[in-house]
Amino acid sequence: MVVLGLILLSPPAFGQSGDDWRVHFAAAEEARQAEDNVAYAAAAYAAAEAMPAQHLNRPFVQYHAARAAAMNGDVGRAVAWLRTAWEEDIEALMISFAPFDPAFAMIQESEAFIEVMALAAQMELSVTRLGGEVHLIGGAGSNILAHVSADGVFLVDTGYGPALPALREALSKLGADGVATLLVTHPHEDHMGATPDLGAEATVIAHPGTAQQMREPYVFMEGVETPPKPDVAMPDIELSRDTTITVGGEAIEIMPTVAHTAGDLSVYFTRSRVAHLGDAYLAGNPMMFPGNEDPDGFLDRLEGFLDGMHPETIVVGGHEAPVGLDAIRDQIEASRACMTFVRASIEEGMTLEATAEQSLVTGVTPRGMPSGGANRKTRGRLRSRSRPTWSPCRFRLLRPACTHPIGVPAGPARRS
């Protein structure tokens, strides 16, 4: 019930400019489900135009605008939205779902559509050394780590499948000509898209929950799915408990952090002082999605994992720039504060709507934090979104399990 409150509480202050897009997107979803393509397009365009710049879910809303245009036979506008999502490069490769989307059937043979779908072949990825033998590869749809040693490349995540040629080129710049070991943090296409190819050469490590979901069609959104992964992509090693392995003389700690999905793993390169938490940590969120089964246990385990790291550890989440340990601890504290608030509301018999309204009135704030945000960087982001008082329970979580990225229920969709 606590997690239900965390997921479903929606921001009531829709009049604020930073939240206008949510109203339009809700209208777009309603029209889409009613099969009113004209209304779907109008509302999706409005949502995409109102979306704050650099918002983590901006490309998802732009994708909806593109598919709505395609359903109305508007090739020019559909391709323009796809190209905008590509050029803004928040998660450019999200457009790679379009060939699997029946909404684009009317325009898939057009020259303009084929041209924009070919952009992935021209992309270049960034490579940044974070510490020791660990390098961050960015631009493939999610953050990839490459640990390069005499034992070969230990890769954390792959990004989207169409980015594989660019990923291989990035690895070649590090002196690598292949991948020895691949760890998949969780079963979402922007993190495991290239496993069918890399699985043929690498030992694949994943959680059993990831292995199970890889055997099923991947649902991006309602009505849009990609086929199950082939046998060659399946994990060679399935880890469901804390494990330490040694690669190139470096101890690598792997810990299950199941919450965001049924198959989350986090990894810590002890000598290089670099950690990858997958989508357990998303910098654009003021709090974490703590899972459906044991939210307190998830936060306790994650905090314990952090406590065992060097104080100067660089932490990589699934998306956005690396941070220090304090940023993760801030989200953990914010999550606990919100859970406490929601539990108290449940005990008082308050509805979700009343709980959301009360959080605005009281300005729910973790103990010891100013009511402007969890940290200086977070406060700046929240102010830029026109939110006068930080209230974690107001926010729909980005990318929770079983919902669209923006927290709008989407039937059977597992995309996050």
C-alpha positions in Angstrom: 0.0 0.0 0.0 2.9 2.4 0.8 4.4 1.8 -2.7 1.0 2.3 -4.3 0.9 5.7 -2.7 4.4 6.5 -3.8 3.6 5.5 -7.5 0.1 6.9 -7.9 0.2 10.2 -6.1 0.1 12.8 -9.0 1.0 16.4 -8.7 -2.1 18.4 -8.0 -0.6 21.8 -8.9 -1.1 21.4 -12.6 -1.2 25.1 -13.2 2.5 25.4 -12.6 4.4 25.8 -15.9 6.7 22.9 -15.2 3.8 20.5 -14.9 1.6 21.6 -17.8 2.8 18.8 -19.9 1.3 16.3 -17.5 -2.2 17.5 -18.2 -1.7 17.3 -21.9 -0.1 13.9 -21.7 -3.0 12.5 -19.6 -5.4 13.8 -22.2 -3.2 12.2 -24.9 -3.3 8.8 -23.1 -7.1 9.0 -22.7 -7.5 9.8 -26.4 -5.2 7.0 -27.4 -7.1 4.5 -25.4 -10.3 5.8 -26.9 -8.7 5.4 -30.4 -9.3 9.1 -31.2 -6.2 9.6 -33.3 -6.9 13.3 -34.0 -7.3 14.2 -30.3 -4.4 11.9 -29.4 -2.1 13.9 -31.8 -3.3 17.3 -30.6 -2.7 16.5 -26.9 0.6 14.7 -27.6 1.9 17.7 -29.5 0.9 20.0 -26.7 2.6 17.7 -24.1 5.8 17.6 -26.1 5.9 21.3 -26.6 5.3 22.0 -22.9 7.9 19.5 -21.7 10.7 21.1 -19.8 14.1 21.1 -21.6 16.4 18.2 -20.6 13.6 16.4 -18.7 14.6 12.7 -18.5 11.2 11.7 -20.0 11.1 14.3 -22.8 12.1 11.8 -25.5 9.3 9.5 -24.4 6.7 12.2 -24.8 8.2 13.3 -28.1 8.0 9.6 -29.2 4.2 9.8 -28.5 3.9 12.9 -30.6 5.7 11.2 -33.5 3.6 8.1 -33.3 0.4 10.2 -33.1 1.4 12.1 -36.2 2.2 8.8 -38.0 -1.2 7.4 -37.1 -2.7 10.4 -38.8 -0.5 10.0 -41.9 1.5 13.1 -41.2 5.0 11.9 -42.3 6.6 15.3 -42.0 5.5 15.9 -38.4 6.2 12.3 -37.3 9.7 12.4 -38.7 10.3 15.9 -37.3 9.5 14.7 -33.7 11.7 11.6 -34.1 14.5 13.8 -35.4 14.1 16.2 -32.5 14.3 13.4 -30.0 17.4 12.2 -31.7 19.1 15.6 -31.9 18.3 16.6 -28.3 20.1 13.4 -27.3 18.5 12.8 -23.9 17.8 9.2 -24.9 18.1 9.5 -28.7 17.9 5.8 -29.4 14.4 5.5 -28.0 13.3 6.2 -31.5 14.6 2.7 -32.4 11.3 1.3 -31.2 9.5 2.9 -34.1 10.0 0.0 -36.6 8.3 -2.3 -34.1 5.4 0.1 -33.5 2.3 -0.5 -35.6 1.5 3.2 -35.3 4.3 3.9 -37.8 3.0 1.3 -40.4 1.6 4.0 -42.7 5.0 5.8 -43.0 7.6 3.1 -42.6 8.3 2.9 -46.4 8.8 6.6 -46.7 12.2 7.9 -47.5 12.2 10.4 -44.6 11.4 7.6 -42.1 14.1 5.3 -43.4 16.6 8.2 -43.3 15.9 9.0 -39.6 16.0 5.4 -38.6 19.5 5.1 -40.2 20.9 7.8 -37.9 22.1 5.2 -35.3 24.7 4.0 -37.9 26.3 7.4 -37.8 26.5 8.0 -34.0 29.6 8.3 -31.9 29.8 7.6 -28.2 31.7 9.5 -25.6 34.4 7.8 -23.5 35.5 9.1 -20.1 37.9 7.5 -17.7 36.4 7.6 -14.2 39.1 5.8 -12.2 41.5 3.0 -12.3 40.6 0.7 -15.2 37.0 1.9 -15.4 35.7 4.1 -18.3 32.2 5.6 -18.8 30.8 5.2 -22.3 27.9 7.5 -22.9 25.3 8.1 -25.7 24.1 4.5 -26.2 20.8 5.1 -24.4 22.1 4.3 -20.9 25.4 4.6 -19.0 27.9 1.8 -19.9 31.0 1.0 -17.9 34.0 -0.7 -19.4 36.6 -2.2 -17.1 39.7 -2.9 -19.3 42.4 -5.2 -18.0 44.6 -8.1 -19.1 41.6 -10.3 -18.5 39.7 -8.5 -21.2 36.7 -6.1 -21.1 34.2 -6.4 -18.2 31.2 -4.4 -19.5 28.3 -3.2 -17.5 25.2 -2.8 -19.7 25.1 -2.4 -23.5 22.8 0.4 -24.3 20.3 0.0 -27.2 21.0 -2.6 -29.8 21.4 -0.2 -32.7 24.3 1.5 -30.8 26.5 -1.7 -31.0 28.7 -0.5 -33.9 29.4 2.7 -32.1 30.0 0.8 -28.8 32.5 -1.4 -30.5 34.3 1.7 -31.9 34.4 3.2 -28.5 35.9 0.0 -27.1 38.5 0.0 -29.8 39.7 3.4 -28.6 40.4 1.7 -25.3 42.5 -0.9 -27.0 39.8 -3.6 -26.8 38.6 -5.8 -29.7 35.9 -7.6 -27.9 34.0 -8.2 -24.6 35.0 -10.9 -22.2 32.3 -10.4 -19.6 29.0 -8.6 -19.7 26.9 -7.7 -16.6 23.3 -6.6 -17.3 22.0 -4.4 -14.5 18.3 -5.0 -15.3 16.0 -6.2 -18.2 15.2 -3.0 -20.0 16.1 -2.6 -23.7 18.1 0.6 -23.2 20.4 -1.5 -20.9 20.5 -4.9 -22.6 19.7 -4.2 -26.3 23.0 -5.6 -27.7 23.0 -8.8 -25.7 22.0 -11.0 -28.7 25.3 -10.0 -30.4 27.6 -9.6 -27.4 26.3 -12.8 -25.8 28.0 -14.8 -28.6 31.4 -13.7 -27.4 31.0 -12.8 -23.7 30.1 -14.5 -20.5 26.8 -12.8 -19.5 26.0 -12.2 -15.9 22.5 -11.2 -14.8 19.9 -11.7 -12.0 17.5 -14.6 -12.5 14.7 -12.0 -12.8 16.4 -10.5 -15.8 16.9 -14.0 -17.4 13.2 -14.7 -17.0 12.1 -11.4 -18.6 14.6 -11.8 -21.4 12.7 -14.9 -22.5 9.5 -12.9 -22.9 8.7 -10.2 -25.4 9.9 -6.8 -24.3 7.0 -4.4 -23.9 8.0 -0.8 -24.5 4.5 0.5 -24.2 1.0 -0.9 -24.7 0.9 -2.4 -28.2 4.7 -2.0 -28.9 7.0 -4.9 -28.2 10.2 -6.5 -29.4 10.8 -10.3 -29.6 12.2 -12.3 -26.8 16.0 -12.5 -26.6 17.6 -15.5 -28.4 19.3 -18.3 -26.5 22.8 -16.8 -27.2 21.8 -13.7 -25.2 20.7 -15.6 -22.1 22.9 -15.2 -18.9 25.6 -17.8 -18.4 25.7 -16.9 -14.7 22.6 -15.9 -12.7 23.3 -14.1 -9.4 20.7 -13.7 -6.7 23.0 -13.1 -3.8 26.0 -10.8 -3.0 29.0 -12.0 -4.9 32.6 -10.9 -5.4 34.6 -11.8 -8.4 38.2 -10.8 -9.4 38.9 -9.4 -12.9 42.4 -8.1 -13.8 43.4 -8.3 -10.2 40.5 -6.1 -9.1 37.7 -7.2 -6.7 34.3 -6.5 -8.2 31.4 -6.6 -5.8 28.0 -7.4 -7.2 24.8 -7.0 -5.1 21.1 -7.6 -6.0 19.2 -4.4 -5.6 15.8 -5.6 -6.8 13.2 -2.8 -6.8 13.2 -0.9 -10.1 12.6 -4.3 -11.8 12.5 -8.0 -10.8 16.2 -8.3 -11.8 18.3 -5.5 -10.6 22.0 -5.8 -9.9 24.5 -3.1 -8.7 28.2 -3.4 -9.1 31.3 -1.8 -7.3 34.8 -1.8 -8.7 36.7 -1.7 -5.4 40.2 -0.6 -6.6 38.9 1.8 -9.2 36.4 3.3 -6.7 33.5 3.3 -9.2 30.0 1.9 -8.8 27.1 1.4 -11.2 23.7 1.2 -9.6 21.7 0.7 -12.8 18.3 2.5 -12.7 18.1 2.0 -8.9 19.4 5.5 -9.0 18.1 8.1 -11.4 19.5 11.6 -10.8 16.4 13.3 -12.1 14.3 11.9 -9.3 14.1 13.5 -5.9 13.5 10.0 -4.4 13.9 6.3 -5.3 11.4 3.7 -6.3 11.9 1.3 -3.4 10.1 -1.7 -4.9 6.9 -3.5 -4.1 8.0 -6.3 -1.7 10.3 -4.8 0.9 10.9 -1.0 0.4 12.7 -0.6 3.8 14.9 -3.6 3.1 15.8 -2.3 -0.3 16.9 1.1 1.1 18.8 -0.6 4.0 20.6 -2.9 1.7 21.6 -0.1 -0.7 22.7 2.1 2.2 24.8 -0.8 3.5 26.4 -1.3 0.0 27.3 2.4 0.0 28.8 2.2 3.5 31.3 -0.4 2.2 32.6 1.9 -0.5 35.5 4.3 -0.4 34.3 7.8 0.5 35.5 9.2 -2.8 33.7 6.6 -4.9 32.2 7.8 -8.2 28.6 6.5 -8.6 27.0 6.0 -12.0 23.3 5.6 -12.3 21.5 4.2 -15.4 21.3 7.7 -16.9 22.7 11.2 -16.5 26.0 12.3 -15.1 28.0 10.4 -12.3 27.7 11.7 -8.8 29.2 11.2 -5.4 27.9 9.0 -2.5 26.1 11.9 -0.8 23.7 12.3 -3.8 22.6 8.6 -3.4 22.3 9.0 0.4 20.1 12.1 -0.1 17.7 10.1 -2.3 17.6 7.3 0.3 16.8 9.8 3.0 14.1 11.5 0.9 12.6 8.1 0.1 12.4 7.2 3.8 10.8 10.6 4.6 8.2 10.1 1.9 7.4 6.5 3.0 7.0 7.8 6.6 4.6 10.5 5.4 2.6 8.1 3.2 2.3 5.5 6.0 1.0 8.1 8.4 -1.5 9.2 5.8 -2.7 5.6 5.3 -3.1 5.2 9.1 -5.2 8.3 9.2 -7.4 7.0 6.4 -6.5 9.7 3.9 -7.0 9.2 0.2 -4.2 9.5 -2.3 -5.5 12.9 -3.5 -5.7 14.2 0.1 -2.2 12.9 0.8 -0.8 14.7 -2.2 -2.5 17.9 -1.2 -1.3 17.6 2.4 2.3 17.1 1.3 2.0 20.5 -0.5 0.6 22.2 2.6 3.2 20.8 5.0 6.2 20.8 2.7 7.3 17.3 3.6 11.0 17.5 4.2 13.6 14.9 5.4 14.9 15.6 8.8 17.8 18.1 8.7 17.2 19.2 5.1 16.0 22.6 4.1 12.6 22.5 2.4 14.1 23.3 -1.0 15.4 19.9 -1.9 17.7 17.0 -1.0 20.9 18.8 -2.0 22.1 21.9 -3.8 22.0 20.3 -7.2 18.5 18.9 -6.6 17.3 22.2 -5.3 18.5 23.9 -8.4 16.7 21.4 -10.7 13.5 21.7 -8.7 13.5 25.5 -8.8 14.1 25.4 -12.5 10.9 23.3 -12.8 8.9 26.0 -10.9 8.3 23.9 -7.8 8.3 26.4 -4.8 8.3 23.7 -2.0 10.1 20.4 -2.2 7.6 17.7 -1.4 8.7 14.2 -2.5 5.3 12.6 -2.4 4.1 15.0 -5.1 6.3 13.5 -7.7 5.4 10.6 -9.9 8.5 8.5 -10.0 10.3 8.3 -13.3 10.4 4.8 -14.6 8.8 2.7 -11.8 8.1 -0.9 -12.6 4.9 -1.7 -14.5 4.2 1.9 -15.5 5.2 4.3 -18.2 8.4 6.3 -17.5 6.3 9.2 -16.3 4.2 7.1 -13.9 1.1 6.9 -16.0 -0.4 3.4 -15.7 0.0 1.6 -19.0 -1.8 -1.7 -18.7 0.7 -4.6 -19.2 3.7 -2.3 -20.1 6.9 -3.1 -18.4 9.0 -0.3 -20.0 10.8 1.8 -17.4 
